[in-house]
Amino acid sequence: MDFCTLLVTFTVVGFLVWIFAILCLDSDILTFAYSCFGKSLDRFYSRKVVWITGASSGIGEALAKELAKHKAKLVISARRIDELNRVKQECLELSKTMTDKDILVLPLDMTDYASHQHAFTKVLKHFGELDILVSNAGRSQRANWEEIENEVDKELFDLNVFSLLALNRIVLKYFYSVGKGHLAVMSSVAGKNGIPFSASYTGSKFALHGYFACLRNEIASKKMSVPITIICPGPVFSGFLKVAFTAKKGQEFGQGVRATDKRMSAERCAYLSLTGIANELEECWMSLFPFLQLTYLSHYQPYIAGRQSLEMAKHVWASNEN
Ligand SMILES: NC(=O)c1ccc[n+]([C@@H]2O[C@H](COP(=O)([O-])OP(=O)(O)OC[C@H]3O[C@@H](n4cnc5c(N)ncnc54)[C@H](OP(=O)(O)O)[C@@H]3O)[C@@H](O)[C@H]2O)c1
């Protein structure tokens, strides 16, 4: 076989393997590769202090439990104190080596900006340091675009974007002062695609990518070392549709997810997210078919990911909810 034939064969085989991986994996190729061959989560997270917002249920709860298995010290925040205490108890049972003081239950309404500094002071008082902030608290939305009230846009951005930025600004200054730290931000595949019937939510997640892309460049230009990992899950099993915003102020969507829905488990999502953080990936995507594939298309081939792929997403979305 001459050199040209060999080159063409390698290129074609490589391309087919790449397509196969995109179609079959439940995360982007890099995240999947690191989940198999990357840093040991045990070694990376052991004794690290990790603050998770929105840890009283869903993905945040799963992150706390996965971290407890890897012996991290945890700060778990949200508004529902009973649920946080339950998560703490379950983490202690899972870990076996953790003691009561290794998990700080820190009630926090993210939209109460005035309480952020005080909450962070409590973290430092309790653990003496912070290594990783995982900004996970957030709410979704189901609404027709033209019916969304301005107040809903504002309230949703207040929680999903502005409160998150405010807390990250406080923590970033601390990370600069100690010369270490890691910011992890829970976005969504809705931060990469125009997901129908979730306009304010999709807008809020896109906004996070913009804000943190700027920060990443500023950090580099200041020659500081604070990695930022943006996590983009597709549909995940959690109670998040129940409390999702609608188009009307004060209204919640109120529907639960069904066991038959096409969604990733919160546990798998947490594991892949922690893989991304440990290996300092800038972005990691995780989802079942077709949302991961749609994300590839809209990221790399936006002219192909047109209305047809959105139609496909709409049908899957609708069949998840009806
Ligand atoms: N589930 C999915 O399909 C999916 C997909 C992609 C991305 N995500 C993202 O993942 C994150 C977690 O969602 P989830 O699916 O795990 O939903 P979830 O179970 O409803 O969890 C949301 C968490 O955010 C907290 N939260 C809500 N409002 C808050 C506030 N004002 N202050 C502080 N905490 C607040 C909730 O706690 P309290 O109610 O106790 O305050 C809860 O712990 C969100 O950012 C969401 O956008 C979810």
The ligand as an SDF file (V2000), in Angstrom:
LIG
                    3D

 48 52  0  0  0  0  0  0  0  0999 V2000
  -32.5540   18.7470   34.8280 N   0  0  0  0  0  0  0  0  0  0  0  0
  -32.1600   19.0560   33.6070 C   0  0  0  0  0  0  0  0  0  0  0  0
  -32.6630   18.5030   32.6180 O   0  0  0  0  0  0  0  0  0  0  0  0
  -31.0540   20.0690   33.4150 C   0  0  0  0  0  0  0  0  0  0  0  0
  -30.4240   20.1100   32.1490 C   0  0  0  0  0  0  0  0  0  0  0  0
  -29.4180   21.0250   31.9320 C   0  0  0  0  0  0  0  0  0  0  0  0
  -29.0320   21.8860   32.9520 C   0  0  0  0  0  0  0  0  0  0  0  0
  -29.6590   21.8340   34.1630 N   0  0  0  0  0  0  0  0  0  0  0  0
  -29.2160   22.7870   35.1780 C   0  0  0  0  0  0  0  0  0  0  0  0
  -28.8510   22.0990   36.3490 O   0  0  0  0  0  0  0  0  0  0  0  0
  -29.0390   22.9430   37.4790 C   0  0  0  0  0  0  0  0  0  0  0  0
  -29.7650   22.1650   38.5480 C   0  0  0  0  0  0  0  0  0  0  0  0
  -31.0230   21.7800   38.0580 O   0  0  0  0  0  0  0  0  0  0  0  0
  -31.7430   20.4170   38.4820 P   0  0  0  0  0  0  0  0  0  0  0  0
  -32.1770   19.7600   37.2470 O   0  0  0  0  0  0  0  0  0  0  0  0
  -30.9260   19.6500   39.4370 O   0  0  0  0  0  0  0  0  0  0  0  0
  -33.0620   21.0070   39.1560 O   0  0  0  0  0  0  0  0  0  0  0  0
  -33.5880   20.9760   40.6670 P   0  0  0  0  0  0  0  0  0  0  0  0
  -33.6250   19.6030   41.1950 O   0  0  0  0  0  0  0  0  0  0  0  0
  -34.8430   21.7830   40.6590 O   0  0  0  0  0  0  0  0  0  0  0  0
  -32.4580   21.7740   41.4440 O   0  0  0  0  0  0  0  0  0  0  0  0
  -32.3620   23.1630   41.4350 C   0  0  0  0  0  0  0  0  0  0  0  0
  -31.6040   23.5820   42.6600 C   0  0  0  0  0  0  0  0  0  0  0  0
  -31.4980   25.0110   42.6440 O   0  0  0  0  0  0  0  0  0  0  0  0
  -31.9000   25.4900   43.9070 C   0  0  0  0  0  0  0  0  0  0  0  0
  -32.4750   26.8290   43.8180 N   0  0  0  0  0  0  0  0  0  0  0  0
  -33.5470   27.2400   43.0900 C   0  0  0  0  0  0  0  0  0  0  0  0
  -33.7820   28.5400   43.3230 N   0  0  0  0  0  0  0  0  0  0  0  0
  -32.8510   28.9520   44.2180 C   0  0  0  0  0  0  0  0  0  0  0  0
  -32.5710   30.1880   44.8620 C   0  0  0  0  0  0  0  0  0  0  0  0
  -33.3240   31.2980   44.6670 N   0  0  0  0  0  0  0  0  0  0  0  0
  -31.5180   30.2500   45.7220 N   0  0  0  0  0  0  0  0  0  0  0  0
  -30.7700   29.1610   45.9580 C   0  0  0  0  0  0  0  0  0  0  0  0
  -30.9840   27.9690   45.3910 N   0  0  0  0  0  0  0  0  0  0  0  0
  -32.0110   27.8690   44.5280 C   0  0  0  0  0  0  0  0  0  0  0  0
  -32.9360   24.4910   44.4290 C   0  0  0  0  0  0  0  0  0  0  0  0
  -32.9580   24.4850   45.8480 O   0  0  0  0  0  0  0  0  0  0  0  0
  -34.0670   25.1940   46.7750 P   0  0  0  0  0  0  0  0  0  0  0  0
  -35.3730   25.0960   46.0790 O   0  0  0  0  0  0  0  0  0  0  0  0
  -33.9790   24.3960   48.0470 O   0  0  0  0  0  0  0  0  0  0  0  0
  -33.5780   26.5900   46.9540 O   0  0  0  0  0  0  0  0  0  0  0  0
  -32.3060   23.1840   43.9420 C   0  0  0  0  0  0  0  0  0  0  0  0
  -31.3800   22.7110   44.8730 O   0  0  0  0  0  0  0  0  0  0  0  0
  -29.7680   24.1810   36.9760 C   0  0  0  0  0  0  0  0  0  0  0  0
  -28.8600   25.2380   36.8200 O   0  0  0  0  0  0  0  0  0  0  0  0
  -30.3030   23.7570   35.6270 C   0  0  0  0  0  0  0  0  0  0  0  0
  -30.4190   24.8380   34.7360 O   0  0  0  0  0  0  0  0  0  0  0  0
  -30.6490   20.9410   34.4140 C   0  0  0  0  0  0  0  0  0  0  0  0
  1  2  1  0
  2  3  2  0
  2  4  1  0
  4  5  1  0
  4 48  2  0
  5  6  2  0
  6  7  1  0
  7  8  2  0
  8  9  1  0
  8 48  1  0
  9 10  1  0
  9 46  1  0
 10 11  1  0
 11 12  1  0
 11 44  1  0
 12 13  1  0
 13 14  1  0
 14 15  2  0
 14 16  1  0
 14 17  1  0
 17 18  1  0
 18 19  2  0
 18 20  1  0
 18 21  1  0
 21 22  1  0
 22 23  1  0
 23 24  1  0
 23 42  1  0
 24 25  1  0
 25 26  1  0
 25 36  1  0
 26 27  1  0
 26 35  1  0
 27 28  2  0
 28 29  1  0
 29 30  1  0
 29 35  2  0
 30 31  1  0
 30 32  2  0
 32 33  1  0
 33 34  2  0
 34 35  1  0
 36 37  1  0
 36 42  1  0
 37 38  1  0
 38 39  2  0
 38 40  1  0
 38 41  1  0
 42 43  1  0
 44 45  1  0
 44 46  1  0
 46 47  1  0
M  CHG  2   8   1  16  -1
M  END
$$$$
